Amino acid sequence: MNIRTLGYDHPDAVKLNDQVQLEYAERYEDEGDATPLDASMFLPPRGLYLIAYDEQERPVATGGWRTQDKNAEGYSDGDAELKRMYVIPEARGRGLARRILALLEADARAAGRTRMVLETGDQQPEALALYASSGYTVCEKFGHYRFHDNSICYAKSLVP
């Protein structure tokens, strides 16, 4: 497996984002994740976007983080927000999400961020299990979906 730093607007990122949006729409019976994102949010040192490729050079997983600081949506100073964690169905169960998550946490820590936060939903049991087993705890809701009942927010300290 080869994990590369690429832009959120890279064609492979767009392809995988389209796939995860379809999965969100199916699981939640809605339009998918409407959180406003653009490629500039994931540019180092204020963020990072990763894509994993399999042995045939097919894009199979993504994940990114972006800088957040205290604002009206409930973020705190020093936050790094995890976004677009996704593994295609055929590549699940290989530890890819866990590897990407570890790389993103390390990068955010190196960039001076003190807490990783994320929002997921109650129809994503795989995500809930990953974050709980990776040391994340439920926190006060923040972000675009903070008023939605099926939204669940997690946080993990990045301070050693």
ChimeraX commands (.cxc) that place a marker at each C-alpha (Angstrom):
marker #1 position 0.00,0.00,0.00 radius 0.5
marker #1 position 1.28,3.44,-0.94 radius 0.5
marker #1 position -0.05,6.52,0.89 radius 0.5
marker #1 position 0.58,9.85,-0.83 radius 0.5
marker #1 position 0.02,13.49,0.02 radius 0.5
marker #1 position -2.17,14.96,-2.72 radius 0.5
marker #1 position -4.64,17.79,-3.10 radius 0.5
marker #1 position -8.28,17.55,-2.14 radius 0.5
marker #1 position -8.98,18.61,-5.74 radius 0.5
marker #1 position -6.83,15.82,-7.27 radius 0.5
marker #1 position -8.94,13.68,-9.69 radius 0.5
marker #1 position -8.53,10.60,-7.48 radius 0.5
marker #1 position -9.68,12.58,-4.43 radius 0.5
marker #1 position -12.71,13.81,-6.36 radius 0.5
marker #1 position -13.53,10.25,-7.43 radius 0.5
marker #1 position -13.29,8.89,-3.88 radius 0.5
marker #1 position -15.22,11.87,-2.50 radius 0.5
marker #1 position -18.04,11.12,-4.96 radius 0.5
marker #1 position -18.08,7.51,-3.73 radius 0.5
marker #1 position -18.22,8.44,-0.05 radius 0.5
marker #1 position -20.97,10.96,-0.76 radius 0.5
marker #1 position -23.06,8.20,-2.35 radius 0.5
marker #1 position -22.48,6.03,0.71 radius 0.5
marker #1 position -23.51,8.87,3.05 radius 0.5
marker #1 position -26.62,9.54,0.97 radius 0.5
marker #1 position -27.58,5.87,1.13 radius 0.5
marker #1 position -26.93,5.48,4.86 radius 0.5
marker #1 position -28.69,8.71,5.87 radius 0.5
marker #1 position -31.26,8.91,3.07 radius 0.5
marker #1 position -30.22,12.47,2.21 radius 0.5
marker #1 position -27.87,14.38,-0.11 radius 0.5
marker #1 position -24.61,13.33,1.58 radius 0.5
marker #1 position -22.25,15.53,3.57 radius 0.5
marker #1 position -22.97,19.20,2.82 radius 0.5
marker #1 position -20.07,20.57,4.90 radius 0.5
marker #1 position -18.41,23.30,2.80 radius 0.5
marker #1 position -14.88,22.22,1.87 radius 0.5
marker #1 position -12.30,23.40,-0.63 radius 0.5
marker #1 position -8.82,22.26,-1.54 radius 0.5
marker #1 position -7.07,25.20,0.14 radius 0.5
marker #1 position -8.24,23.97,3.57 radius 0.5
marker #1 position -5.97,20.92,3.30 radius 0.5
marker #1 position -2.74,22.67,2.27 radius 0.5
marker #1 position 0.21,22.23,4.64 radius 0.5
marker #1 position 0.93,23.48,7.22 radius 0.5
marker #1 position -2.77,24.19,7.94 radius 0.5
marker #1 position -3.94,20.78,6.80 radius 0.5
marker #1 position -3.10,17.64,4.86 radius 0.5
marker #1 position -4.89,15.31,2.47 radius 0.5
marker #1 position -3.82,11.71,1.91 radius 0.5
marker #1 position -4.79,9.08,-0.65 radius 0.5
marker #1 position -3.85,5.41,-0.36 radius 0.5
marker #1 position -3.19,3.39,-3.50 radius 0.5
marker #1 position -3.17,-0.38,-3.78 radius 0.5
marker #1 position -0.61,-2.52,-5.60 radius 0.5
marker #1 position -2.35,-1.83,-8.94 radius 0.5
marker #1 position -2.16,1.94,-8.32 radius 0.5
marker #1 position -5.91,2.21,-7.71 radius 0.5
marker #1 position -7.00,4.86,-5.19 radius 0.5
marker #1 position -8.62,2.97,-2.31 radius 0.5
marker #1 position -8.71,5.26,0.74 radius 0.5
marker #1 position -8.58,8.92,1.76 radius 0.5
marker #1 position -8.40,11.14,4.77 radius 0.5
marker #1 position -7.49,14.68,5.62 radius 0.5
marker #1 position -7.30,17.24,8.36 radius 0.5
marker #1 position -7.84,20.98,8.34 radius 0.5
marker #1 position -7.07,23.70,10.88 radius 0.5
marker #1 position -9.88,24.95,13.06 radius 0.5
marker #1 position -9.79,27.54,15.80 radius 0.5
marker #1 position -12.42,28.93,18.16 radius 0.5
marker #1 position -15.47,30.07,16.22 radius 0.5
marker #1 position -19.27,30.19,16.25 radius 0.5
marker #1 position -19.53,26.55,15.10 radius 0.5
marker #1 position -18.09,25.27,18.39 radius 0.5
marker #1 position -14.46,24.61,17.53 radius 0.5
marker #1 position -11.66,25.43,19.99 radius 0.5
marker #1 position -8.28,27.04,19.46 radius 0.5
marker #1 position -5.75,24.41,18.39 radius 0.5
marker #1 position -8.24,22.04,16.78 radius 0.5
marker #1 position -7.42,19.93,13.76 radius 0.5
marker #1 position -10.58,18.59,12.14 radius 0.5
marker #1 position -10.54,15.17,10.52 radius 0.5
marker #1 position -12.42,15.07,7.20 radius 0.5
marker #1 position -13.21,12.60,4.44 radius 0.5
marker #1 position -11.94,9.42,6.03 radius 0.5
marker #1 position -13.03,6.76,3.57 radius 0.5
marker #1 position -11.99,3.30,2.43 radius 0.5
marker #1 position -13.64,1.71,-0.61 radius 0.5
marker #1 position -15.63,-1.42,0.28 radius 0.5
marker #1 position -13.21,-3.80,-1.49 radius 0.5
marker #1 position -10.25,-2.52,0.58 radius 0.5
marker #1 position -11.87,-2.55,4.02 radius 0.5
marker #1 position -10.54,-4.70,6.84 radius 0.5
marker #1 position -6.87,-4.13,5.97 radius 0.5
marker #1 position -6.12,-1.42,8.53 radius 0.5
marker #1 position -5.96,1.40,5.97 radius 0.5
marker #1 position -8.17,3.81,7.90 radius 0.5
marker #1 position -6.10,3.23,11.04 radius 0.5
marker #1 position -2.84,3.89,9.12 radius 0.5
marker #1 position -4.20,7.08,7.55 radius 0.5
marker #1 position -5.57,8.24,10.89 radius 0.5
marker #1 position -2.17,7.79,12.56 radius 0.5
marker #1 position -0.42,9.74,9.80 radius 0.5
marker #1 position -2.95,12.57,10.01 radius 0.5
marker #1 position -2.66,12.76,13.80 radius 0.5
marker #1 position 1.15,12.89,13.58 radius 0.5
marker #1 position 1.06,15.62,10.95 radius 0.5
marker #1 position -1.45,17.75,12.86 radius 0.5
marker #1 position 0.65,17.36,16.03 radius 0.5
marker #1 position 3.79,18.42,14.11 radius 0.5
marker #1 position 1.86,21.46,12.83 radius 0.5
marker #1 position 1.20,22.52,16.43 radius 0.5
marker #1 position -2.42,21.42,16.68 radius 0.5
marker #1 position -3.42,20.26,20.15 radius 0.5
marker #1 position -6.65,18.34,19.56 radius 0.5
marker #1 position -8.04,16.24,16.71 radius 0.5
marker #1 position -11.80,16.50,16.34 radius 0.5
marker #1 position -14.25,14.83,14.00 radius 0.5
marker #1 position -17.93,14.53,13.28 radius 0.5
marker #1 position -19.51,11.28,12.17 radius 0.5
marker #1 position -22.97,9.81,12.33 radius 0.5
marker #1 position -24.89,7.09,14.06 radius 0.5
marker #1 position -25.27,5.12,10.79 radius 0.5
marker #1 position -21.51,4.55,10.50 radius 0.5
marker #1 position -20.72,1.77,13.00 radius 0.5
marker #1 position -17.33,1.10,11.40 radius 0.5
marker #1 position -16.27,4.71,11.99 radius 0.5
marker #1 position -17.60,4.69,15.56 radius 0.5
marker #1 position -15.58,1.54,16.31 radius 0.5
marker #1 position -12.40,2.91,14.70 radius 0.5
marker #1 position -12.47,6.18,16.61 radius 0.5
marker #1 position -13.36,4.60,19.96 radius 0.5
marker #1 position -10.54,2.04,19.58 radius 0.5
marker #1 position -8.12,4.83,18.58 radius 0.5
marker #1 position -8.57,6.82,21.78 radius 0.5
marker #1 position -11.28,9.26,20.72 radius 0.5
marker #1 position -14.03,10.21,23.15 radius 0.5
marker #1 position -17.43,11.75,22.52 radius 0.5
marker #1 position -17.33,15.52,22.92 radius 0.5
marker #1 position -19.64,18.51,22.65 radius 0.5
marker #1 position -21.04,18.85,19.14 radius 0.5
marker #1 position -19.48,21.30,16.71 radius 0.5
marker #1 position -19.47,22.07,13.00 radius 0.5
marker #1 position -21.99,21.95,10.20 radius 0.5
marker #1 position -24.11,19.14,11.71 radius 0.5
marker #1 position -23.98,20.21,15.38 radius 0.5
marker #1 position -27.77,20.52,15.58 radius 0.5
marker #1 position -28.53,17.15,13.94 radius 0.5
marker #1 position -29.68,14.33,16.21 radius 0.5
marker #1 position -27.71,11.61,14.40 radius 0.5
marker #1 position -24.44,13.56,14.54 radius 0.5
marker #1 position -21.73,12.32,16.93 radius 0.5
marker #1 position -18.58,14.33,17.60 radius 0.5
marker #1 position -15.31,12.96,18.93 radius 0.5
marker #1 position -12.06,14.47,20.15 radius 0.5
marker #1 position -8.58,13.25,21.02 radius 0.5
marker #1 position -5.74,15.19,22.57 radius 0.5
marker #1 position -2.66,15.53,20.39 radius 0.5
marker #1 position -0.52,16.73,23.27 radius 0.5
marker #1 position 2.10,14.07,24.17 radius 0.5
marker link #1:1,2 radius 0.2
marker link #1:2,3 radius 0.2
marker link #1:3,4 radius 0.2
marker link #1:4,5 radius 0.2
marker link #1:5,6 radius 0.2
marker link #1:6,7 radius 0.2
marker link #1:7,8 radius 0.2
marker link #1:8,9 radius 0.2
marker link #1:9,10 radius 0.2
marker link #1:10,11 radius 0.2
marker link #1:11,12 radius 0.2
marker link #1:12,13 radius 0.2
marker link #1:13,14 radius 0.2
marker link #1:14,15 radius 0.2
marker link #1:15,16 radius 0.2
marker link #1:16,17 radius 0.2
marker link #1:17,18 radius 0.2
marker link #1:18,19 radius 0.2
marker link #1:19,20 radius 0.2
marker link #1:20,21 radius 0.2
marker link #1:21,22 radius 0.2
marker link #1:22,23 radius 0.2
marker link #1:23,24 radius 0.2
marker link #1:24,25 radius 0.2
marker link #1:25,26 radius 0.2
marker link #1:26,27 radius 0.2
marker link #1:27,28 radius 0.2
marker link #1:28,29 radius 0.2
marker link #1:29,30 radius 0.2
marker link #1:30,31 radius 0.2
marker link #1:31,32 radius 0.2
marker link #1:32,33 radius 0.2
marker link #1:33,34 radius 0.2
marker link #1:34,35 radius 0.2
marker link #1:35,36 radius 0.2
marker link #1:36,37 radius 0.2
marker link #1:37,38 radius 0.2
marker link #1:38,39 radius 0.2
marker link #1:39,40 radius 0.2
marker link #1:40,41 radius 0.2
marker link #1:41,42 radius 0.2
marker link #1:42,43 radius 0.2
marker link #1:43,44 radius 0.2
marker link #1:44,45 radius 0.2
marker link #1:45,46 radius 0.2
marker link #1:46,47 radius 0.2
marker link #1:47,48 radius 0.2
marker link #1:48,49 radius 0.2
marker link #1:49,50 radius 0.2
marker link #1:50,51 radius 0.2
marker link #1:51,52 radius 0.2
marker link #1:52,53 radius 0.2
marker link #1:53,54 radius 0.2
marker link #1:54,55 radius 0.2
marker link #1:55,56 radius 0.2
marker link #1:56,57 radius 0.2
marker link #1:57,58 radius 0.2
marker link #1:58,59 radius 0.2
marker link #1:59,60 radius 0.2
marker link #1:60,61 radius 0.2
marker link #1:61,62 radius 0.2
marker link #1:62,63 radius 0.2
marker link #1:63,64 radius 0.2
marker link #1:64,65 radius 0.2
marker link #1:65,66 radius 0.2
marker link #1:66,67 radius 0.2
marker link #1:67,68 radius 0.2
marker link #1:68,69 radius 0.2
marker link #1:69,70 radius 0.2
marker link #1:70,71 radius 0.2
marker link #1:71,72 radius 0.2
marker link #1:72,73 radius 0.2
marker link #1:73,74 radius 0.2
marker link #1:74,75 radius 0.2
marker link #1:75,76 radius 0.2
marker link #1:76,77 radius 0.2
marker link #1:77,78 radius 0.2
marker link #1:78,79 radius 0.2
marker link #1:79,80 radius 0.2
marker link #1:80,81 radius 0.2
marker link #1:81,82 radius 0.2
marker link #1:82,83 radius 0.2
marker link #1:83,84 radius 0.2
marker link #1:84,85 radius 0.2
marker link #1:85,86 radius 0.2
marker link #1:86,87 radius 0.2
marker link #1:87,88 radius 0.2
marker link #1:88,89 radius 0.2
marker link #1:89,90 radius 0.2
marker link #1:90,91 radius 0.2
marker link #1:91,92 radius 0.2
marker link #1:92,93 radius 0.2
marker link #1:93,94 radius 0.2
marker link #1:94,95 radius 0.2
marker link #1:95,96 radius 0.2
marker link #1:96,97 radius 0.2
marker link #1:97,98 radius 0.2
marker link #1:98,99 radius 0.2
marker link #1:99,100 radius 0.2
marker link #1:100,101 radius 0.2
marker link #1:101,102 radius 0.2
marker link #1:102,103 radius 0.2
marker link #1:103,104 radius 0.2
marker link #1:104,105 radius 0.2
marker link #1:105,106 radius 0.2
marker link #1:106,107 radius 0.2
marker link #1:107,108 radius 0.2
marker link #1:108,109 radius 0.2
marker link #1:109,110 radius 0.2
marker link #1:110,111 radius 0.2
marker link #1:111,112 radius 0.2
marker link #1:112,113 radius 0.2
marker link #1:113,114 radius 0.2
marker link #1:114,115 radius 0.2
marker link #1:115,116 radius 0.2
marker link #1:116,117 radius 0.2
marker link #1:117,118 radius 0.2
marker link #1:118,119 radius 0.2
marker link #1:119,120 radius 0.2
marker link #1:120,121 radius 0.2
marker link #1:121,122 radius 0.2
marker link #1:122,123 radius 0.2
marker link #1:123,124 radius 0.2
marker link #1:124,125 radius 0.2
marker link #1:125,126 radius 0.2
marker link #1:126,127 radius 0.2
marker link #1:127,128 radius 0.2
marker link #1:128,129 radius 0.2
marker link #1:129,130 radius 0.2
marker link #1:130,131 radius 0.2
marker link #1:131,132 radius 0.2
marker link #1:132,133 radius 0.2
marker link #1:133,134 radius 0.2
marker link #1:134,135 radius 0.2
marker link #1:135,136 radius 0.2
marker link #1:136,137 radius 0.2
marker link #1:137,138 radius 0.2
marker link #1:138,139 radius 0.2
marker link #1:139,140 radius 0.2
marker link #1:140,141 radius 0.2
marker link #1:141,142 radius 0.2
marker link #1:142,143 radius 0.2
marker link #1:143,144 radius 0.2
marker link #1:144,145 radius 0.2
marker link #1:145,146 radius 0.2
marker link #1:146,147 radius 0.2
marker link #1:147,148 radius 0.2
marker link #1:148,149 radius 0.2
marker link #1:149,150 radius 0.2
marker link #1:150,151 radius 0.2
marker link #1:151,152 radius 0.2
marker link #1:152,153 radius 0.2
marker link #1:153,154 radius 0.2
marker link #1:154,155 radius 0.2
marker link #1:155,156 radius 0.2
marker link #1:156,157 radius 0.2
marker link #1:157,158 radius 0.2
marker link #1:158,159 radius 0.2
marker link #1:159,160 radius 0.2
view
